[in-house]
């Protein structure tokens, strides 16, 4: 079960191994949970032209 919903603002902690940009993102899509049971989202930052993939443990609710 996904903790966050489409359109929700979240803070992305980033992925250290990829040097990904931390900051506020919107949930764009819920990725179906597969056999590995990882909860994954597609997220988008307004300043970037592309979406990112993030695991739930990398996200927290953004302050309003």
Biopython code that builds the backbone (N, CA, C, O; Angstrom):
import numpy as np
from Bio.PDB.StructureBuilder import StructureBuilder

atoms = [
    (1, "UNK", "N", (0.838, -1.187, 0.000)),
    (1, "UNK", "CA", (0.000, 0.000, 0.000)),
    (1, "UNK", "C", (0.883, 1.251, 0.000)),
    (1, "UNK", "O", (1.852, 1.336, 0.754)),
    (2, "UNK", "N", (0.542, 2.209, -0.844)),
    (2, "UNK", "CA", (1.293, 3.452, -0.952)),
    (2, "UNK", "C", (0.871, 4.430, 0.147)),
    (2, "UNK", "O", (-0.317, 4.577, 0.434)),
    (3, "UNK", "N", (1.841, 5.087, 0.749)),
    (3, "UNK", "CA", (1.608, 6.061, 1.814)),
    (3, "UNK", "C", (1.206, 7.428, 1.243)),
    (3, "UNK", "O", (0.406, 8.143, 1.845)),
    (4, "UNK", "N", (1.763, 7.783, 0.085)),
    (4, "UNK", "CA", (1.512, 9.081, -0.535)),
    (4, "UNK", "C", (0.568, 8.911, -1.729)),
    (4, "UNK", "O", (0.435, 7.819, -2.280)),
    (5, "UNK", "N", (-0.083, 10.008, -2.116)),
    (5, "UNK", "CA", (-1.039, 9.942, -3.225)),
    (5, "UNK", "C", (-0.617, 10.873, -4.371)),
    (5, "UNK", "O", (0.194, 11.779, -4.180)),
    (6, "UNK", "N", (-1.174, 10.638, -5.548)),
    (6, "UNK", "CA", (-0.874, 11.454, -6.723)),
    (6, "UNK", "C", (-1.240, 12.908, -6.440)),
    (6, "UNK", "O", (-2.309, 13.201, -5.903)),
    (7, "UNK", "N", (-0.331, 13.817, -6.812)),
    (7, "UNK", "CA", (-0.545, 15.246, -6.601)),
    (7, "UNK", "C", (-0.024, 15.759, -5.277)),
    (7, "UNK", "O", (0.061, 16.971, -5.079)),
    (8, "UNK", "N", (0.326, 14.872, -4.371)),
    (8, "UNK", "CA", (0.800, 15.277, -3.043)),
    (8, "UNK", "C", (2.223, 15.822, -3.132)),
    (8, "UNK", "O", (3.040, 15.303, -3.893)),
    (9, "UNK", "N", (2.524, 16.865, -2.357)),
    (9, "UNK", "CA", (3.873, 17.411, -2.280)),
    (9, "UNK", "C", (4.676, 16.619, -1.258)),
    (9, "UNK", "O", (4.212, 16.351, -0.150)),
    (10, "UNK", "N", (5.892, 16.250, -1.657)),
    (10, "UNK", "CA", (6.779, 15.486, -0.790)),
    (10, "UNK", "C", (8.177, 16.080, -0.847)),
    (10, "UNK", "O", (8.520, 16.788, -1.794)),
    (11, "UNK", "N", (8.979, 15.791, 0.164)),
    (11, "UNK", "CA", (10.379, 16.182, 0.169)),
    (11, "UNK", "C", (11.187, 14.943, -0.161)),
    (11, "UNK", "O", (11.074, 13.921, 0.516)),
    (12, "UNK", "N", (12.001, 15.034, -1.199)),
    (12, "UNK", "CA", (12.833, 13.922, -1.645)),
    (12, "UNK", "C", (14.201, 14.037, -0.995)),
    (12, "UNK", "O", (14.892, 15.043, -1.161)),
    (13, "UNK", "N", (14.590, 13.010, -0.256)),
    (13, "UNK", "CA", (15.873, 12.993, 0.438)),
    (13, "UNK", "C", (17.036, 12.765, -0.509)),
    (13, "UNK", "O", (18.183, 13.046, -0.162)),
    (14, "UNK", "N", (16.753, 12.259, -1.703)),
    (14, "UNK", "CA", (17.800, 12.011, -2.686)),
    (14, "UNK", "C", (18.412, 10.638, -2.528)),
    (14, "UNK", "O", (18.223, 9.960, -1.518)),
    (15, "UNK", "N", (19.132, 10.254, -3.525)),
    (15, "UNK", "CA", (19.842, 8.983, -3.520)),
    (15, "UNK", "C", (21.327, 9.304, -3.598)),
    (15, "UNK", "O", (21.806, 9.773, -4.630)),
    (16, "UNK", "N", (22.049, 9.058, -2.530)),
    (16, "UNK", "CA", (23.453, 9.445, -2.440)),
    (16, "UNK", "C", (24.290, 8.885, -3.584)),
    (16, "UNK", "O", (25.154, 9.584, -4.112)),
    (17, "UNK", "N", (24.049, 7.650, -3.971)),
    (17, "UNK", "CA", (24.870, 7.044, -5.020)),
    (17, "UNK", "C", (24.669, 7.697, -6.383)),
    (17, "UNK", "O", (25.518, 7.550, -7.262)),
    (18, "UNK", "N", (23.564, 8.416, -6.577)),
    (18, "UNK", "CA", (23.293, 9.072, -7.857)),
    (18, "UNK", "C", (23.412, 10.592, -7.763)),
    (18, "UNK", "O", (23.231, 11.284, -8.765)),
    (19, "UNK", "N", (23.711, 11.115, -6.590)),
    (19, "UNK", "CA", (23.827, 12.555, -6.379)),
    (19, "UNK", "C", (22.567, 13.280, -6.857)),
    (19, "UNK", "O", (22.652, 14.345, -7.467)),
    (20, "UNK", "N", (21.418, 12.708, -6.582)),
    (20, "UNK", "CA", (20.134, 13.266, -7.011)),
    (20, "UNK", "C", (19.781, 14.508, -6.200)),
    (20, "UNK", "O", (20.104, 14.608, -5.016)),
    (21, "UNK", "N", (19.122, 15.439, -6.852)),
    (21, "UNK", "CA", (18.741, 16.701, -6.221)),
    (21, "UNK", "C", (17.682, 16.490, -5.146)),
    (21, "UNK", "O", (16.631, 15.904, -5.402)),
    (22, "UNK", "N", (17.964, 16.964, -3.965)),
    (22, "UNK", "CA", (16.985, 16.919, -2.884)),
    (22, "UNK", "C", (16.052, 18.107, -3.032)),
    (22, "UNK", "O", (16.387, 19.093, -3.688)),
    (23, "UNK", "N", (14.883, 18.009, -2.420)),
    (23, "UNK", "CA", (13.971, 19.134, -2.451)),
    (23, "UNK", "C", (12.529, 18.699, -2.560)),
    (23, "UNK", "O", (12.192, 17.529, -2.375)),
    (24, "UNK", "N", (11.675, 19.682, -2.869)),
    (24, "UNK", "CA", (10.242, 19.422, -2.934)),
    (24, "UNK", "C", (9.842, 18.930, -4.320)),
    (24, "UNK", "O", (10.246, 19.491, -5.339)),
    (25, "UNK", "N", (9.048, 17.881, -4.332)),
    (25, "UNK", "CA", (8.571, 17.247, -5.560)),
    (25, "UNK", "C", (7.083, 16.972, -5.420)),
    (25, "UNK", "O", (6.534, 17.031, -4.319)),
    (26, "UNK", "N", (6.440, 16.675, -6.522)),
    (26, "UNK", "CA", (5.039, 16.228, -6.518)),
    (26, "UNK", "C", (5.013, 14.770, -6.944)),
    (26, "UNK", "O", (5.795, 14.344, -7.794)),
    (27, "UNK", "N", (4.105, 14.010, -6.343)),
    (27, "UNK", "CA", (3.898, 12.627, -6.751)),
    (27, "UNK", "C", (3.144, 12.661, -8.077)),
    (27, "UNK", "O", (2.064, 13.244, -8.167)),
    (28, "UNK", "N", (3.715, 12.036, -9.103)),
    (28, "UNK", "CA", (3.119, 12.024, -10.436)),
    (28, "UNK", "C", (2.402, 10.703, -10.697)),
    (28, "UNK", "O", (1.346, 10.674, -11.329)),
    (29, "UNK", "N", (2.986, 9.612, -10.205)),
    (29, "UNK", "CA", (2.439, 8.284, -10.498)),
    (29, "UNK", "C", (2.817, 7.318, -9.383)),
    (29, "UNK", "O", (3.906, 7.409, -8.815)),
    (30, "UNK", "N", (1.915, 6.395, -9.073)),
    (30, "UNK", "CA", (2.196, 5.307, -8.140)),
    (30, "UNK", "C", (2.651, 4.115, -8.962)),
    (30, "UNK", "O", (1.936, 3.669, -9.859)),
    (31, "UNK", "N", (3.823, 3.600, -8.668)),
    (31, "UNK", "CA", (4.344, 2.447, -9.399)),
    (31, "UNK", "C", (3.788, 1.183, -8.738)),
    (31, "UNK", "O", (3.834, 1.058, -7.514)),
    (32, "UNK", "N", (3.270, 0.254, -9.524)),
    (32, "UNK", "CA", (2.732, -0.979, -8.935)),
    (32, "UNK", "C", (3.783, -1.712, -8.093)),
    (32, "UNK", "O", (4.953, -1.785, -8.468)),
    (33, "UNK", "N", (3.354, -2.244, -6.970)),
    (33, "UNK", "CA", (4.248, -2.996, -6.093)),
    (33, "UNK", "C", (4.442, -4.380, -6.695)),
    (33, "UNK", "O", (3.479, -5.078, -7.013)),
    (34, "UNK", "N", (5.700, -4.761, -6.844)),
    (34, "UNK", "CA", (6.007, -6.059, -7.443)),
    (34, "UNK", "C", (6.444, -7.053, -6.372)),
    (34, "UNK", "O", (6.251, -6.823, -5.178)),
    (35, "UNK", "N", (7.021, -8.130, -6.805)),
    (35, "UNK", "CA", (7.396, -9.211, -5.885)),
    (35, "UNK", "C", (8.403, -8.810, -4.815)),
    (35, "UNK", "O", (8.436, -9.418, -3.745)),
    (36, "UNK", "N", (9.219, -7.803, -5.083)),
    (36, "UNK", "CA", (10.217, -7.387, -4.097)),
    (36, "UNK", "C", (9.624, -6.522, -2.986)),
    (36, "UNK", "O", (10.323, -6.174, -2.034)),
    (37, "UNK", "N", (8.347, -6.174, -3.098)),
    (37, "UNK", "CA", (7.595, -5.400, -2.102)),
    (37, "UNK", "C", (8.115, -3.989, -1.863)),
    (37, "UNK", "O", (7.799, -3.383, -0.839)),
    (38, "UNK", "N", (8.904, -3.460, -2.785)),
    (38, "UNK", "CA", (9.354, -2.069, -2.654)),
    (38, "UNK", "C", (8.221, -1.147, -3.099)),
    (38, "UNK", "O", (7.581, -1.387, -4.123)),
    (39, "UNK", "N", (7.978, -0.093, -2.323)),
    (39, "UNK", "CA", (6.951, 0.888, -2.665)),
    (39, "UNK", "C", (7.660, 2.037, -3.382)),
    (39, "UNK", "O", (8.500, 2.724, -2.801)),
    (40, "UNK", "N", (7.306, 2.233, -4.662)),
    (40, "UNK", "CA", (8.015, 3.173, -5.525)),
    (40, "UNK", "C", (7.039, 4.185, -6.124)),
    (40, "UNK", "O", (5.874, 3.875, -6.373)),
    (41, "UNK", "N", (7.542, 5.401, -6.349)),
    (41, "UNK", "CA", (6.755, 6.495, -6.916)),
    (41, "UNK", "C", (7.523, 7.134, -8.063)),
    (41, "UNK", "O", (8.750, 7.052, -8.126)),
    (42, "UNK", "N", (6.785, 7.773, -8.973)),
    (42, "UNK", "CA", (7.378, 8.675, -9.958)),
    (42, "UNK", "C", (7.124, 10.070, -9.408)),
    (42, "UNK", "O", (5.990, 10.412, -9.072)),
    (43, "UNK", "N", (8.178, 10.878, -9.317)),
    (43, "UNK", "CA", (8.073, 12.220, -8.748)),
    (43, "UNK", "C", (8.614, 13.239, -9.742)),
    (43, "UNK", "O", (9.404, 12.901, -10.623)),
    (44, "UNK", "N", (8.180, 14.496, -9.592)),
    (44, "UNK", "CA", (8.595, 15.563, -10.514)),
    (44, "UNK", "C", (8.817, 16.848, -9.744)),
    (44, "UNK", "O", (8.001, 17.247, -8.913)),
    (45, "UNK", "N", (9.934, 17.484, -10.037)),
    (45, "UNK", "CA", (10.248, 18.800, -9.484)),
    (45, "UNK", "C", (9.943, 19.821, -10.578)),
    (45, "UNK", "O", (10.261, 19.586, -11.744)),
    (46, "UNK", "N", (9.338, 20.937, -10.226)),
    (46, "UNK", "CA", (8.946, 21.950, -11.211)),
    (46, "UNK", "C", (10.142, 22.505, -11.988)),
    (46, "UNK", "O", (9.978, 22.958, -13.121)),
    (47, "UNK", "N", (11.341, 22.476, -11.398)),
    (47, "UNK", "CA", (12.530, 23.030, -12.044)),
    (47, "UNK", "C", (13.216, 22.042, -12.985)),
    (47, "UNK", "O", (14.174, 22.409, -13.666)),
    (48, "UNK", "N", (12.748, 20.806, -13.035)),
    (48, "UNK", "CA", (13.365, 19.789, -13.886)),
    (48, "UNK", "C", (12.412, 19.378, -15.002)),
    (48, "UNK", "O", (11.195, 19.404, -14.818)),
    (49, "UNK", "N", (12.951, 19.003, -16.146)),
    (49, "UNK", "CA", (12.141, 18.629, -17.300)),
    (49, "UNK", "C", (11.800, 17.147, -17.319)),
    (49, "UNK", "O", (11.144, 16.680, -18.250)),
    (50, "UNK", "N", (12.226, 16.410, -16.323)),
    (50, "UNK", "CA", (12.038, 14.958, -16.307)),
    (50, "UNK", "C", (11.497, 14.501, -14.955)),
    (50, "UNK", "O", (11.536, 15.240, -13.971)),
    (51, "UNK", "N", (10.993, 13.276, -14.928)),
    (51, "UNK", "CA", (10.522, 12.663, -13.687)),
    (51, "UNK", "C", (11.637, 11.810, -13.099)),
    (51, "UNK", "O", (12.557, 11.391, -13.802)),
    (52, "UNK", "N", (11.541, 11.563, -11.815)),
    (52, "UNK", "CA", (12.473, 10.683, -11.121)),
    (52, "UNK", "C", (11.684, 9.527, -10.518)),
    (52, "UNK", "O", (10.471, 9.617, -10.328)),
    (53, "UNK", "N", (12.381, 8.458, -10.224)),
    (53, "UNK", "CA", (11.813, 7.341, -9.482)),
    (53, "UNK", "C", (12.354, 7.414, -8.064)),
    (53, "UNK", "O", (13.554, 7.606, -7.865)),
    (54, "UNK", "N", (11.475, 7.262, -7.077)),
    (54, "UNK", "CA", (11.903, 7.310, -5.682)),
    (54, "UNK", "C", (11.199, 6.222, -4.882)),
    (54, "UNK", "O", (10.018, 5.942, -5.087)),
    (55, "UNK", "N", (11.943, 5.620, -3.973)),
    (55, "UNK", "CA", (11.347, 4.652, -3.054)),
    (55, "UNK", "C", (10.739, 5.408, -1.878)),
    (55, "UNK", "O", (11.179, 6.505, -1.531)),
    (56, "UNK", "N", (9.731, 4.811, -1.278)),
    (56, "UNK", "CA", (8.988, 5.483, -0.216)),
    (56, "UNK", "C", (9.881, 5.951, 0.936)),
    (56, "UNK", "O", (9.641, 7.014, 1.508)),
    (57, "UNK", "N", (10.892, 5.179, 1.276)),
    (57, "UNK", "CA", (11.747, 5.558, 2.414)),
    (57, "UNK", "C", (12.584, 6.805, 2.121)),
    (57, "UNK", "O", (13.171, 7.376, 3.040)),
    (58, "UNK", "N", (12.650, 7.242, 0.844)),
    (58, "UNK", "CA", (13.383, 8.442, 0.462)),
    (58, "UNK", "C", (12.502, 9.692, 0.516)),
    (58, "UNK", "O", (12.990, 10.798, 0.283)),
    (59, "UNK", "N", (11.221, 9.531, 0.819)),
    (59, "UNK", "CA", (10.265, 10.631, 0.787)),
    (59, "UNK", "C", (9.698, 10.919, 2.166)),
    (59, "UNK", "O", (9.579, 10.033, 3.012)),
    (60, "UNK", "N", (9.347, 12.201, 2.369)),
    (60, "UNK", "CA", (8.577, 12.565, 3.565)),
    (60, "UNK", "C", (7.603, 13.670, 3.151)),
    (60, "UNK", "O", (7.809, 14.357, 2.151)),
    (61, "UNK", "N", (6.569, 13.820, 3.920)),
    (61, "UNK", "CA", (5.556, 14.830, 3.615)),
    (61, "UNK", "C", (6.180, 16.216, 3.641)),
    (61, "UNK", "O", (6.871, 16.562, 4.599)),
    (62, "UNK", "N", (5.948, 17.014, 2.603)),
    (62, "UNK", "CA", (6.460, 18.391, 2.537)),
    (62, "UNK", "C", (5.576, 19.293, 3.388)),
    (62, "UNK", "O", (4.365, 19.098, 3.494)),
    (63, "UNK", "N", (6.218, 20.279, 3.985)),
    (63, "UNK", "CA", (5.462, 21.256, 4.773)),
    (63, "UNK", "C", (4.663, 22.142, 3.834)),
    (63, "UNK", "O", (5.150, 22.532, 2.773)),
    (64, "UNK", "N", (3.456, 22.454, 4.220)),
    (64, "UNK", "CA", (2.565, 23.248, 3.359)),
    (64, "UNK", "C", (2.944, 24.689, 3.288)),
    (64, "UNK", "O", (2.282, 25.468, 2.602)),
]
sb = StructureBuilder()
sb.init_structure("model")
sb.init_model(0)
sb.init_chain("A")
sb.init_seg("    ")
for serial, (resi, resn, name, xyz) in enumerate(atoms, 1):
    if name == "N":
        sb.init_residue(resn, " ", resi, " ")
    sb.init_atom(name, np.array(xyz, "f"), 0.0, 1.0, " ", f" {name:<3s}", serial, name[0])
structure = sb.get_structure()
